[in-house]
Amino acid sequence: MRNRTLADLDCVVALGGGHGLGRVMSSLASLGSRLTGIVTTTDNGGSTGRIRRSEGGIAWGDMRNCLNQLITEPSIASAMFEYRFNGNGELAGHNLGNLMLKALDHLSVRPLEAINLIRGLLKVNAFLIPMSEQPVDLSAVDCDGNLVYGEVNVDQLTQMPQQLALDPPVRATREALEAIERADLILIGPGSFLTSLMPLLLLDDLTQALRRSRAYKVYIGNLGKELSPAAAGLPLPAKLEMMENIIGERCIDAVIVSPQVNVEDVADRIIIREPLEASDIPYRHDRELLRQAIAHALQALGNHAPELRTA
């Protein structure tokens, strides 16, 4: 992969959820169908949580967020998809995009079919795949040995849990595994560490696919302080160690972080430290700066290929 650029890659796969994955996907949207996002589906809060409690099924909120950020052609369809109900009625707080995805899910054989229908409606070329097509929640065992159920409650933990798990255990979506198998480059993050990134790595068949993949793997760090009190105190080396312990091998070749992040104890990996903040929302990544940082990581990995892995 020496001296390859983003334009040379046949398949880039990004893992994550919510705002973070949406930023990565939108920053690389020019790749079109060569870009695939694998989206966390454990959310149980807000409009998504209400729909799940009422109708069951997978969590649609993170998927909707990613689709929103990939819309490049404003239309009546995109305005509908982004619409949120106000007031005090039964629909108050619901996002129409979530309801549209749920309705199409009812009309489709698979959730992935519902997503592809919406992609077509919104003219989104990049692929988006739910991490699993089976309903699943995140659970944890806290530092006192108590079971904590649901993503919202896990996010409120003040100390790191002893254990994280998916309830029930589910399989990854087949197309997600196939995308990882084809990938030239795999991006992990940014996003809430415990509730956007870790659920993906709790899928045994997905981590097995990551172990088999010879693609370069790059972790993209957050810019703002995590809302989760437990995750907010985790330094970068601890996050890398936790992810790789679950994956089952040392596999993250590079990290992309802002200049403020302490990388003193991060050894034997490519480190890209560049300004990444958006001018309007400092805790969000600027799309162009993020795309440049990913390109710089890819170039550095190509130059150091013999020292890192045989591509």
N, C-alpha and C positions, 0 to 999 in steps of 0.2 A: 504493500500500500504506500510505498515511498512516493512522496511529492504529489499525492492525490489531493484533489480539492473536493469540496462538497458537490460540485457539479458533476464530478466523475463517479459518484457513488450510485449504485443501483437500488439500495434499500437502506434507509435510515429509520431506526425504531426508537421511539421515545416512550419512557415509562413514567407514569405519575398520575396526578389527579388535579382537578379544579383549575385554579388560576395559573399555577406553575406550569402544568403541561400545556395549557392553552397558549401561554407565552412562547414556549419552545416551538409548538406547532406553527403558530403564526409567524415566528421569526424565520422558519424554514419553509414557509408555504410555497415558495417558488419551486420547490422540489416536486410539487404536485403529487402524483400517484406513487412516487418513489419514497414518500414519507408515510409512516404508520405510527399512530399513537395507541398505546395500550393503557386503558383508563381504569382507575380504581372504581369499584362499585360497592363500597361498604357504607356509604353515607346514610345516616338515619336521622338527620336534622332538617329543619326548615320545611320548605315545600316538598322536597324529596321524601323526607321522613313521614310526612302526613300521607302522601300517596302510597308509600310502602305499607303503612299501618292499615290503610283503608283497602288497598287493592292488591297488596303483595308485590312480588316481582323484584327485579334488581333495582339498584339506586341509579337514577338518571341524572342527578344534579351535576356531577363532574363532567359527564358526557355533554350535557347541554352547554356548560361553560366553555368547553373546548370548541364546540361547533360555533358558538357565538363569536369566538376570537378568530375563527377561520373564514367568517363571512367577509367577502371582498366586494360583492355586488349588492348594495342595498336594494331591497324590494319589499313588496307587501308581505311576502312570505317571511323575509328576515325580520321585518318589524313585528309580525305576529309572533315569531319564535322568541323574540327578546322581550315581549310584553309581560309585565307583572301586574296582577290585579291589586287595586287599592281598596280602601274602605273597610267596613266591619263585617261584611257578609261572609258566607261560607267559602267563597273563592279568594278572599283577602289574603295576600301574601303568596298565593300560588303563582308560579311562573308558567305562562302558556306553553313554553317550550317543553317543560317537564310533562305537561298534560298531553301535548301532541305526541311525544315519544311514547308515553304510556298507552295512548289510544292506538297508535300504530303497532305497538307490541301486542296488543290484544288481537289485531287484525293479521299479524304475521306469525309464521311458524317459529321463527327465532328472533330474539332481540336484535341480533346483528342485521337482520333484514329491515327492521324498523329504522335502524341507524342509517343504512344505505339509502332507504327511501328519503329520509330527511336530508342526507348529503346531496342527493340529486336535486331536491327541491331548492336547497340553498346554494347550489353550484359550488360545493366543497370538493376539491379533487383529492386531498389527502385522505387516507384511510383512518378510521377510528374503530377500535375494537374493544369491547368490554373485557376486563380481565377474566371474568367468568360470566356465563349466561344463566347461572343458577343463583337464586337469592342467597345472600351471605352477609353476615355481620362480623364485626371485629370484636374480640373479647380480650381481656387481659387478667392476669393475676397480679394484684398490687403488692407493694413491699411488705404488707402485713398478711399476705396470703389470701386476701379476699378476691372473689370473682367480680370483675367489672365488665358489664355487658354494653356493647354499643359504642360506635365511634365517638359520639358526643361526650359520653362519660369518660372514655379513654383519654380524650383531649384535655379533660379537666384534672387529670392526675398531677399531683405536685411533685412526685418522685417517679423515677423510671420504674416500670413494672418488672416483675420477675420473669414474666412470660407474656407473649402475645400469641393469639391463635385466631383462625377463622372458624366461625360457627354457623352452619356445619362445615366440615371439610368439603371443599368443592374442587372441581377440575378447571384448569384454565381453558379458555376458548381455543378451539383447534387452530383457528386462523392466527391467533396470537403466537402460538408456538411455531407455526410455519413462518411467520414474519421474523421471529428471532433467529430461526435457522438460516434464513436468507440474508440477514442483516450484514452490512459492511461496518456499521457504526451503531452503537446502542447508547442512548442517553438516559440517565436516571436523575430525576429531579428537574427543577426545584419543586418544593412542596412541603406540606406539613410532614415531618419525618415519621411520626408514629401512625398517622391516619391516612396519608396519601401515598407514601412510598413503601412502608413496611407491609401493608396488606398484599401488595403484588408479590413480594418476596416470600410470603407465607404459602404461596401456591407451589406445592412440591414439583409438579411437572414443569412449571415455569422456571424455577431455579435450576432444574435439571437441564432445561434448554439453554439457560445462561452459561452453565458449566461447559456444555458441548460447543457453544458458539466460539468461533475464532475472531469474531468482530472485536474491534476496540470498544472499550466500555468507559464512558466518561460520566462522572458525577458532577452535577451542577448545584452549587450551594444556594441557599436562600440569601436574600439581602436584608430583610427586616428581621426583627426578633420574633421567634416563634410564639404563637398565641398559647400553645401548650406549655404550661409551667415546667413539666418534666423534660420535654424536648429542648426547651429554650436554653437549658444549662449544658447541653451536650456539645463538647468541642468537636471539630472536624475529625480528628483521628478516631474518636470514639464512634462516630457515625459510620465511618468507613469500616471499622472493625466489626460493628454490629451487623452491617449489611453483608459483609463477606463471611462472617460466621454462619449466617443463615443460608447464603448461597452455597457455602461449602468449600470455597477456595478463594485465594487472593486473586481478584480478577479485574479490579477497577484500575485502569491504566492511567487515567488523568482526572484532575479536578479543575473545575472552573469556579472561581470565587472572586469576591470583590477585594480590593487592596487592604481593607480593614481586617480581613480574616487572618488569624494566626495560623501559619502553615509550618511552624518551626519543627513540629514532630511528625510531619508527613514526609516520609522518605520513599525513594525509589518509584516515584510517580511523576508524570508530567504535571506541572502546576502552572495554570494560567490565572494570573491575578491582574485583572483589568477593571476599570470603571464600567459598571453595568447598569447603573440606576437610570430609570426613566425620569425625564425632566418634570413630568406632571405628578407622578406617584413614585417617590424615591424607593419604596420597598418593593416595587415591581421592576422587572428587568426591561430595559429598553430593547426593543426587538432587533434593531440593527446592530447595536453593541453586542447583544447576545449572539447573533449570527456570526459576527466577526470573531468573537471569542471561541465559538465552536470551530470555525475555520482554522484559527490559530492552533487550537488543540490538535486538530487532525493533521496539520502540517508538522507540528512538533512530534507527534506520534510516528508519522512516517519517517522522519529524520532519525528517530531513536528506535526504530523497529527491532533491530537485532538485540537490543538490550532489554526489550520488553516482552516480545513474543514473536513467534514465527507466524506471519499472516497467511 
